[in-house]
Amino acid sequence: MMQSFKGQFSGCYHSSSGELLYSSLGLSSKTDCLSQGHLWQNQFYNYDNIFMGSVTIFRIMFGGHWMGIVEHSLDSNGIDRLQIRDNHHGFWVVYQGIIILGQVMILNLIVGLVLDNFK
């Protein structure tokens, strides 16, 4: 995951509305974005280093606001490049696996702790 998405969760945001801009609007890179007067910002949840990658995976496993993370992954286009909508369809399978595995793992941990306390 980290190798696939390192540095790719940054995006171009409209300077006045704060809306995420996609490459279909004629912009294609960070320099195009900044030259038009827009903002280039990184998402809080990202895979830029091992700590933030672990926090991001943890967040996805517990199901809290994971759709935004998945959307940025599916739309990623490369480092310092604007997103393309639904650019990587195959990563849905990876994220579904993480969610299912994480939820089952946490459920088993909780059930195990509860059963161990009642022995």
N, C-alpha and C positions, 0 to 999 in steps of 0.2 A: 504494500500500500504506500509506504513512504517513498519508495523509488518512483512510483507511478505519479504521485501527486505533489512531490516536494516543489515548493515555489509556485504552484499553479492555482492557489486559492485567492490570489490577488485579483482585483478587478477594477474597472473604470466606472466611476459613479458620477452621475450628472451633478454639476457644481451647484445648482439651485434646488433641484428636487431630491437629490440623494438616490435616485433610481439607478439600478445596475444597468449599464449599457452593454450590448452585445455586438459582436463583430459584423452583424448584418447591417449595421447603421453606417458603414463606410469607415469605421475605425478598425484597426487590426492589431495595434501594439500599444505598449505603454507610452512610447514617445508620441504617437498619434493622439492618445488620450490627453496627455499633459499639454501638448501644443494647442489643443482646442479649449484649454482652460478647465478641463474636468479634473476630478480627484482620482488618484490611484491609491487604493487601500487594500490591505490584507484582511482576510476574515480572522476572527478570533480563534475559531477552531480550524486548524490546518495541520499539515503533515511536514512542516518545515524543519522540525528537529524531533528527536526521539521523545522528548517530554510532551510536546504538543501533539505529536502523533498518538501517543498513549492516551492522553486526555481525550482526544477526538474519538478514538476507538471505544474508550470507556463510556463516553457520552452516547455513542450509537448503541452500544450493548444495553444500556439502561433505558433507551427509548425516549430520552428527553430532547426534543427539538432536533431530531436527527434528519428530518426531511431537508432542511437547508443545507446541511453538510452533504447529503447525497446529491442534491441538485447541483452544488458547486463541483462535485466530482464528475457528474455526468456531463456538465457543460465545459469542463476544463479543456484547454487547447494548447497549453505549453507555457513555459516560463515567460513572463512579461508579454503575453499575448491575450487578447480579449477572448471571452468565452463564446462558444458556439452552442446554441441550444441543443440538448440531447446528443452530444458529440460521442459519448462512450456508453452505448446501451448495455454492453456486457457487464458493466460494474454493478448493475442491479443484483445479479446473482451473488456476487461477492458480499454486498451489503446485506442481502437477505440471509446468507449463511452466517454472517457475524451476528445479526440480530437474533436469529434462532438459536445459535450456539450460545450466545451470551445469556439470553433469557433462560434457557434450559440449565446452564451452568449455575446461575444465580439461584434459580428455583431449587436445584438439588442441594446447594450449599445451605439455604435457609431451612429446607426440610431436614437435612442432616443435623443441623444445629438444634432444631426443635426436638427431634427424636432423641438426640443425645442428652438433652436436658431432662427429659421425662423418663430416663432409664432408672 
